[in-house]
Amino acid sequence: MDEPNKQTDSDEQPSPADNKPRKGPVTRDRLLDDMRRTIDKLEDDKAAKGDLKILSRTLRELRYSFRVFSKYRKHRKVTVFGSARTKPEEGAYQHSVSFGKIMAESGWYVLTGAGGGIMEGAHVGAGREMSMGVNIILPFEQSANHIIEGDRKLVNLKYFFTRKLLFVKEVHAIALFAGGFGTQDEGFEALTLIQTGKRDMMPIVCIDEPGGTYWKEWKQFIERQLLDNGLISPADLSLFLVTEDLGEAYDEIMNFYTVYDSMRYIRDRLVLRIRVEPTDEYVEQLNDEFSDLLSEGKIEKSAAHLFEQDERHIRHLPRLKMSFNRRSIGRLRQLINKLNKDLDPGDDFADVPAHPNQTIGR
């Protein structure tokens, strides 16, 4: 995770200088200290009761949610989004059942909003043991689906924004089926977080039912209105896959973690943790092909940094470090795709556990 921002004692809006990371490793005590000082400042500010209620409920919701998810952070998880209105007899529902089943059979937990429709279908496929849920409490829809209801891996939340945080923070892939405003919102938010570097890279698959056109037509809109008008770059299309083939969706997710493991910013450098050490010649090829990613210098091999010592299960992995320009996220995804395609990890890394905590909100 990134180092915390400096606190400012000024009542004015913090300047860019206030966002420089502190020196030294982040410790639990220092982070808890920061939170206590923030609470003291709320008292000094004489914060309104309504504002305090929101902050209090948010902190309680996230504390409880993190406690639940902390037990499963070394296991891969996929979030499944889709309409709560889809009926069990519909093709999209059956497709979500099949998807949940193949992911669970590969050892992945299936996280959904715990409602009906596509969410229920994915849980039916995954089964109770491999299902996780973050249910939103609504006036007209307060109970979770019959698969996850009452399970220890179900969290009930009041606020959409805390729920949406968990959907992208705690998982390693996202699958979107056809849905309404909520599905579109969640899909675009995940893409935005990744495109802006606020969330570590992960695969996003948009799955149509057999013969369906929901995501195909969505992609046409993206290409005609966003790409053709210069609102996104061509490389941004690498951030997601549209398909109706569950095998293709499965491969997109699983292949992403063939060689690539995780990423982390350390000071001004981006570090990619990978499962195979590339040759010096191969790194030079990367520099030739992906020099546009760099703000300065070159892509280089490296060992684990001192700040990574808390991640014991991946300290041994080879690294690539670079001064990433933080803009060319689509091209960074293409670099990761190339590593996964070109380098062979063999069987030694088949059971490497997942990164225990995803970086979000950088």
N, C-alpha and C positions, 0 to 999 in steps of 0.2 A: 504494500500500500504506500501511497505517497506520504511524505512527511507533512505534518499539520501546518496550516498557515499560522503566521504570527498573530498574536492578539494585539489590538491597538486600544489604548486608553482614551483615544479621542472620540468625541461624539460625532465627528465628521465621517463621511464614507471612507473606508480604508483605501489608501493609495496602492498602486501596483507594487510599490516597494514592500508593503505589508504582506504580500503574498509570497515573498521569498521563503523557501524552506529554512527551518532552524538547522543549526549545525548539530551533528551528533545523532546517534540512533534514536528512534522513537521507542518510548517505553510506555507500559500500561500506566504507571504512576503519573507520567507527564500528561498523558491524554485525559486521565481522570481529573487531574489538577485543572486542565483547561476547561473541562465541563463544569467543575465546581465554580470556577471564576466566572464563567458565563452566567450561571445561576445567580451569583452575587450581583452581577451587573443588571440582571433583570429586576432584582430588588431595588437597586440604585435608580433604575430607570422608572420605577413605579409602573411597571408593565400592567396593562389592562387585564382584568380577570379573564376575559374571553381569549386573549392571546395566550395567557398562562395555561388555560384549559387545553388549548390545541397543542402546546408544547408538551404538557404533562402527558396527555393521552398518546401523543406521537412517541415519546420516549418509552412509555410503558409498552406500547405495541411492538416497537422495534426490539426492546430488550427481550421480551418474551419470544418473539420470532427468531432472533439470533440464537437464543438458547435452544430452541427446537432444531434449527438448521445446523447448529454447531456439531451435532452428533452425526451428520451425514455429509460433511464437507469434503471428505476424502473419497466420495463416490460421485461419479458423473450423474448429471441430472439434465433433463430437457424440459423446457416449458412448452406446453401445448395451448395455443389460443384458438378460439373459434366460437361460433354462435351457441348460445344456451337454448335456442329455439329449434335446433335441428332434431328431428324425430328419429327414434331407433331404426325405423324402416327405411330411412333415406340412405343413399349411397355414401354421402359425406360422413355420416355417423359410423357406418360400417368400416369406412376407410380409416377413421380415427381409432377404432377398435384394433384394427390390424397394425396400425403404426404403434400404438401403445404396447402391443404384444411383442413386436420385434425389438423395440427398445428395451423393454423389461427383460427379455430373454438374453440380451447382451449386457445385462447388469446395470442398466441405467434406470434411475428413478424418474417417474413421470410426474411433473408438477403442473397443476392446472388451477383455475379459479374455483375449483371444487363444486361448480354448479352442474346443471344438466346439459343436454345436447352434446356438442363435441367434447366438452370437458368430461362429461360422464363416460362417453365412448372411449376416450383415451385411458380412463381409469379402469373401465371394464376390461380392456385389453391388457393393461399392465397388471391388474389384480391388486388387491388391498395392500399386500406386503411391499410392492414396488411403487405405490402411489403416494404422492404428497399433495397437499392442498392449502391454498390461502383464500379462504372464503370471505367475501365482503358482506357485511350486514346491511341489508336493504329493507325498507318497509314492506316490500312485496315479495322478497326472496331472501329468507334468512337461514334456511337449512342447506347443508351440503348434500351432495348426491349420496346414494345408498352405499357406494363402494367405500368412500372415505369418511363418512359421518362417524364421529366418535373415535376416530383413530388418533394415536399419539402424534402422527405426522401432519395433522390438520391444525391450521392457525386461523382463528376468526378475527377479522379486522374491521374497524369502523371507517378508516380513511383509504380512499383509492390510492393516494400517493405513496403510502407506506406499502401497500400491496404491490403496486407497480415496481417499487424499488426491489422487492424480493424476487419478482418475476425475472429481473435481469441480473441482479447481483449474485444470486445463489446458484445459477445454472451455467451450463457449458454449451448449450445450444437452444435454439428457439424454432418451433414448428408452428406455422400458421395455417389454419383451415379457413374456409369461408365463414365470414361473420359480419356483424353490423358495425356500428360506430366504435364500440369497444375494441374489437379486433383490429380495425384500421388504426385506431389510436395507439394500441400497444405495439403493433408492427412498426409504425412510423417512429414511435419513440425509441424502440430498440435500434432501428437503423440510424436515427439521429445521434444517439449516445455513442454508437460505434464510429460513425462518420466524423464526429467532432472529437474523438479521442477521450470521451468521458466514461467509456466502458471498454475493457479489454476486448480484443477481437474474439469473435465466436461465430460459428455457422448459423445462418438463418435460412430456413427452407419454407417456401410457400406452396402448400400442397392442395392441388385441385382434386376433386373426386374424379374417377374415370369418366372421360368425356366432358368434364366440366371446363368452364372458361373463366371462372371468377378471377383467379390470379393471372391467367394469361392476359385477360383484358386489362387488369390492373397494371401489368408490366408494360403493355402497349401505351397506357396513359403516361407512365413514368418516362418511357422513351420519347414519346411525341411532345409532351408538355414540359418535362424537366430537362431531359438530355438535349433535345433538339433546340431548346431555347437557352441552353448554356447555364441552367440552374444547378446542374450536377455535372460531374466529369464522367467520361466513358468508363474509367476504372471503378467508379462507384457501383456500377452494375455487378461487379465482382462480389459485393457484400451480401448478396442473396441469390437464391436459386428458386426458380419456378418450375414445378414438375407435378405430374399426376402419378408418377411411378414411385411407389414406396421404396423400391430397391435403390433408385437413384437418390431419393431423399436420405435414406439410411447411409449410403456411401458418402454423400456430401458431409454428413455429420462425423462419421467414423474416420474418414480419411483426413479430416482436418487435424486430428490428433495422432496421425501416424508418426510424424517426426516432431512437429511443433508440440510443445507442452504448455507454455504460458509466457507471459511477458511482464516486465516491470520497469518502471522508470526509476533510475538512480541518479540523483542530481539532474544533469542535463542530458543524460544518455538513456536511450532505450535499450533494454537487454531482452533478447529472445532466448528463452531456455528451450533447448532442443535435445533430442534423444540420440543423435548421431553427430560425432565431430567431423565436420567437413574438411577436406584437404585444403591446403593453402591455395592451390590452383582453382578450386571450386569457389573459394571466397573471392578470388580475383574476378571470376566470371560474374559473381553477384554484384561486385562493384561496377563492372562494365555495364551490366543490364539495369541496375537500380540506383545509379548515381543521383537520379532526380529525387530520391527520397531524402537525401542528406542535406543538412544545413551547412555542414563543413566536414572535413576529414573523410574517413573511409569506414566501411564495414569491417570489423575486426573480430577475431576469436578472443574469448576471455574465459576466465574461471569465475566462480561465484564471488561476489563482492561481500565485504564485511557486513553490509546492511542486509544481506540475504541469509545470514546464518540462522535466523529463526525458522527458515523453511528447510528443515533437516532432510525431508524425504526427497528433495530435488537438488540438494547442494552439489551432488556429484555430476549433475548433467552439464554437458558442454553449453557454452553460450556464444551468441553473436551480439556485439554491442555496436551502436551507431549513434551519431548525432542526428536524430530523425527530425525532419522539418515540421512534424506534427500536423501537416495539412494533407499529405498524400496517403490517406488511410486506405483508399481502394488499391493503390499500388503496393502498400504494405501487405494487404491481403494477397495480392498476386505473388509477392515474394514468399509468403508463407506457403502458398499453393505449390510453388516451385520446389521449396525444400521438401514438402511432403511427397512430391512426385519423384524427385531425383535421388533422394537419400534413402537407403534401405536400413531400417532399424533392426531387422531380424526378429527373432523371437524373445530376445532378452527383456524387451520393454512391454510385453503383452499385457502385463498386470500392474503397470505403474499406476499408483493411485492418483486421483484428481488433485489439482491445485486446491488447497483447503479453503481459500477465501478469495473471491474475485474482486478486482479493483474496479470501483465505480465512483464517479463524482470527482475525478481528478481536476 
